[in-house]
Amino acid sequence: MNDLSNHAHPMANSAPKLTGGWAAVGSVAAGTFLLVTAEFLPIGLLSRLAHDLHVSEGTAGLAVTAAGFVAAFAGPGLVLLAGRIDRRKIVVGLTAAIIVSNLIAVVAPTFPLFLLGRLLLGFAVGGLWSFAGAVVRRLVADDAGGRATSFISAGIGAGTVWGMPAGALIGGWFGWRAAFAVNVALGVVILFAQLRLLPRLAVASKIDASHLVAFARVPMARAGLIAAGFVAGGHFVAYTYLEPWLRGALRLEQAGVAWTLCAYAVAGVVGTFLGERLAARDVRHAFIMIALVLGGSVLAAAAASISLPTAITLVLIWGIAFGAMPVCVQIWMFNSSPRLYEAGSALMVSAFQIPLAAGAAIGGAIVDRAGLDAAFATGGAITLIGAAILIVFRRASADADHRCLADATS
């Protein structure tokens, strides 16, 4: 009922099938890991970055906000502008943009120039998120398409949870600019791998605005986009300021912060694979459960009387839940309408990045005015709204299925 396969327009997904092999898939997944790691590096470096560039921590949060806002509009925009351009050229070009954005961060003497590099990163984030899922499905046999997509989800999920602790560790040892320099070096390696491994990816037909509208009209897709927006927004209200929270509310020293963030990252990787398994069984149930656990753990972390062991446990649960979320969202979007998947990926970028940017901005305003615990409480509450949307949709969908069955048997 939710798939538009019977009347969808031809899509880039229906372009000639190619087999570039799993190494090529890995190079694209590495690119998504690179870009998401770069996007979240400032979170683990927020205190030092703010001090060195002479801005408040709330203002420094714009390093995340700016990239998110640009990505939200760059995703759909680039998909519409791409036309029939070879997708290999697009992937390689966007990876190069990530490298340049990190180079700017390494040398930026002022916060406005640093922010310029983050705007360029947002452009790359929006584009690569939009194209990566559809590209890798063309590099493997049809029956391996789902597994290839999970590689992209794993790259996004791993980058999401590793960006902050990697920044905190490297920044603590060598300074925050060194964290961006390491990302530059990693990007160069990945760029050369893509140039060597990716075949030409010609496109038979282009995407236009009607495809975006068609996907948004699918009830399952619409519910998933809205719910993902609330879950992502609530998460980033709190997550953007996790490093200051660990320092302030829990009074952890640098070593304690770094190890806690590393544990969060490991938990997130575990969550990525757990989310894939749960979503493969029942993506609706998995998405609801993950949203509830994520919102509940963030909300509980806001408790003023929380003990250190309890706080660390909640951070680990939080990491597992958010690591699982990108995988669930990707599978949800594909199941909503496989033929419109590239268009759906572009809309998913907007649904994720606008709340990301808004959440970081809202969190910054709350932190500057009411403190870190207030930001965490707000983030947890917003995330639970996303879970509520999924629960309502699940019940409405079940009722519709019952009505369809009754009509068919009457």
N, C-alpha and C positions, 0 to 999 in steps of 0.2 A: 504493500500500500504506500510505503514511503519512498520507493525508488522511482526515479523519473526515466528509467531506461527505455521505456516504451515510446517516449515522445521527446527525449532530450535531443538537443542539437548536437552535431558532431563536435567532439572536443579534442583538445591536444592529447588527451589520454588515449585517443584512438589512432594516434600517429603510428607509423610503421614500427613493429616490434623489433627491438635490438637486444643482443645479449652481450653486454660488456663484462659480465662475470661479477663475482662477489667482491673482488678487489676494487672494481670500479664503484660498487655500492659502498664499500668501506671508505673510499675517498670522499664521497659525498657526505656520508654520515660524519666523517671527521671534520668536514667543513661546518656542519651544523653544530658539532661540539665546540669548534673554535669560536663561532660567532656568539653562541649563548654564553660560553665562558667569558668572552670579552664583554658581553652585555652586563654580566653580573660581577665582574672584577671590582668595580668601585664599592660594592656593598661591604666587602671585607676590608676595604681600605679607607672607609668613610672618615674616620677620625683623623688619620694622618693627612689624607688628601685635603680635608677642610682646613686643617692647621697650616699646611704648606702653601695653599692657594688663597689663604686669608678670607675664608667664608665660613658661615655657620654650617653645622651638620645638616640642618634642614635644607639649606641652599645647596650643599654638596649633593643632596639626594637628586637634584636636577640632572646629575650625570646619568641616572637611570631613567628619569622621567622623559628627558629630551629624546633619548634613543627610542623609547617606547612609542612616543607620539609619532615620530617620523616613520617608524616601522608600520604602525597601524594604517597609514595612508599609502606607504610605499608598496606594501604587499599587493592589494588590489590594483593599484595604479600600474605597477610593473607588469602584472599579468595581462592587463588590457593593452599596454603599449608593446609588449613583447612580440605580438603577432606571430609570424612564422620564423622568427630568429632561432637559429640553432641553440638548443638549450645547453649544450656544452659551453658555448661562448658565454652564456648568461651566468652559469654556475662559476666558471673560472673568473669572470669579471667581478662578481660579487665577493668571491674569496679574496681577490686582490684589494677590493675596497676595505675589507676588514683589516688587512695588513696596514694599509695607509692610515686608517683611523687610529690604530694602536700606535703607529709611529708618531702621530700628532700628539697623543697623550704622553709619550715618552719625553718629548722636547718642549711641551707647552709651558711657558713661563707664567701664564695667567689663567684664571678660571674661564674667561670667555673663549680663549683659544682652545683650552681643553674641551669645552662644551662643543666647539665646532667639530672636533674629531668624533664626539659622541653622536652628533647629527649624521655624519657620514656613516657611522656604524649602524644607526637606525635604518638607513636606506638599505644597507646590506642585509640586515636582519629580516626586514619585511620581504625582500626579494627571495632570499635563499629559503626561508620557511615556506614560502608559497610554491616554489618550484621543486624542492627536493623530493617530496613524497611521490609526485607523479614521475619524476625523472628516474628514480631507482626502480620503479615498477616496470620500466621499459628495458632495464638492464638484465633482467632475469626472466626465466620462464614464467608463464601465467600462474602456474600453481605455487610459485614461490613469491608472488607479489606481496602477500601479507607479511611474510617474514622479512622481505626487503624494507617494507614500511616500518616494521618494528625496529630495524636498525636505525632509521632516521629518528624515530621516537626515543630510542636509547641514547642517541647522540645529543638530542635536545635535552632529555631528562638528565643525563650525566653532566652536560654543560651547566644546566640550571643549578644543580647542587654542588658542583665542583668549583664554579667561578668564584664564589665568595671565599671558601676556605683556602683555595689556591692563592688568591690575592692576599689573604691574611698571613699565610705562612711565608710566602716570598717577600711580601712587604715588611714583615717583622724582621726578616734576616738581612735583606738588602735594600729596603726602601720601596715605596709604592711604585715608583717609575720602573723599577726592575721587573715588577709583575707584568706590566704592559710590554716590556721588552721581550720577556719570555714568550708572550703571546705572539709577538711579531715573528720570532724565530720559528715557533710552531706553525704559524701561518705559511711561511715560506716553504716549509717541508710539505705541507698539505697541498699547496698550490702546485708544486712540481709533480706531486702524485696525481693530481687531477689532470694535469696536462699530459701525463704519460698514459694514464689508465682509461680516461673517459673517451668513448667513441663519439663521432658526430651524432647529434640528436636532432635530426630534422623533424619538423612539425607539419602535419598534413593540413591542419585547419587551426584558425586562431580563435581565441576567446573574446567575446564581447560582453557588454554589460548585461545582455539578456540572460547569459549563463549564470552570472552572479545572482540575478533576481530569481531565476529558476531554482537555484539551490536554496536560497533563503526562503522560498515558498514551501519547501518540504517541511512538514511539521516536526519530524524528528531532528532535522538539521537546525531548525529555528530554536527549538528547546535547548539543544546542546550548546548553541552559540551563546544564548542568553545566560544559561547556567554557568558555562565556562567563564564568561565575563565576570560574574559575581565571585566565583571561586578564585580566579586569578587576581581580581582587584582586592579582595579581602586579604589574600595571602601577601600581596606586596605592600599593603598598608603596614604590616608588621615586619615582613622579611627584610625589607630595605634597611631596617634599623635593628636587625638582630645583633650585629656586632656591637653597637653602642649599648644595647640592652644587656648583653653578656658582661660588658665591662662595668656598667652602672648598677643595674638591678642585682646582678649576681656577684659583683665585685671580683670578677676574675682578672688575673694578670694576663699578660700577652700570651704566655705559654698555654694557660688554661683556655683562653679564647680560641687559639689556633687549633688545639686538640679537639675542642668541642665542635668547631666548624668542620674539622676533618671527619669526625664521627657522624655529623649531619650529612656530609657528602657520601660517605659509605652507605649510610641508611638510605639515601636517595637512590643510589645505584641498585640496592636491593629492591627498593620500591618500584623501580622501572620494570624489572623482570617479573615482580609479583603482580604489578598492574597489567602486564601483558597476559599473564595466565588467567587472571580474574576476568579481564575483558573478553578473552576468547570464549569463556564459558557463558557469560551474561553481561554484556557491556553496560546495560542499564543499571543492574544491581551493583556492578563494580563502581560505576561513576558515583552513584548515590553514597555508597559506603565510604569511598575515598573522600568525598566532599565533607561528610559528617565527621570523619576522623580528623581531617585537616582543620576544620573550623573548631572542633572541640578542643584539640590540642593547643591551638593558638589562644583560644579563650581562657583555657585553664592556666596557661603560662602568664596571663595578666594578673593572677592572684597575688596580692601584695605580700601575703604570708608564706609564699611558696618556699620550700626548702631546696637546697642545691641539688641533691640527688633526684628529687621529683622534677625539678626544672630541666635537668639534663635528659631525663627519661622522656619528658614531653618534647624536647627538641628533637630527639631521635625519632619519635613517633611522627612528628611533623615532617621530618625529612623523608621518611618512608612514604607518607601520604602524598607529599608533593612530587616525589620521584615517580609515583604511579600515575599522576594526573595527565601529563602530556600523552602518554601511551593511550590512555582511555579516550582522550579527546580525539586523537588521530583515528582510532578505530571507530569511534562514534560517527565521525564525519564521513568516513569511507562507507560504513554501513548505511548511512542516510541516503546516499546516492553515489554508487561507484562511478557512473559515467560522468558525473559532474565533480569528480574529486579534486581536480586542479583548481577549479573555481571555488570549491568548498575550502581548500587549503588557504586560498587568499583571504576569504572571509574569516577563517579561523584566526589568521594572523591579526586581523583587526579586532576580533572579539577578545583576543588575549592581550594584545599590546596596548590598546586604549585603556583597559582597566589596569594594566601594569603601570602605565605612566600616571594615570589618575590616582591609583593606589599609593604610589611613591610620593606624589605631590600632597595628597591628603594626609598620609602618614607624617610627612615633613611638617605640615602645618600643625598637626596635633602634637607632635613631639616638641616643637618650639613653644607651644602654648600650654599644653596640659601634661606632657611627659610621656615616657615610653610605655608605661603600663596602659595608659588610655589609648594609645595607638594600637597596642596588641588587642585590647578588648574590642575596639572598633573593627579591626581586621577579622577577628574570629566571628563576630556577629554578621558581617557582610558575607563571609564564606558560607555560613549556615543558611543564608538566604538562597544561595546557589543550590544547596542540597534540597531545600524546600521546593524549588522550582522543578527539580528533577523528579521529586516524589509526586508532585501534582501531575506532571506530564506522564509519568508511568501509570498512574491510576487512570488518567484520561485515555491513554493509549489502550490500556486493558479493557476499558469500557467500550471503546470503538471496535476492538477486536471481537468482543462478545456480540456486539450488534451486527457486525459483518457475518459472523458465524450463524447467528439467528436468521438473518436474511437469506443466507445460502441454503439453510435447511428447511425453510418454511415453504 
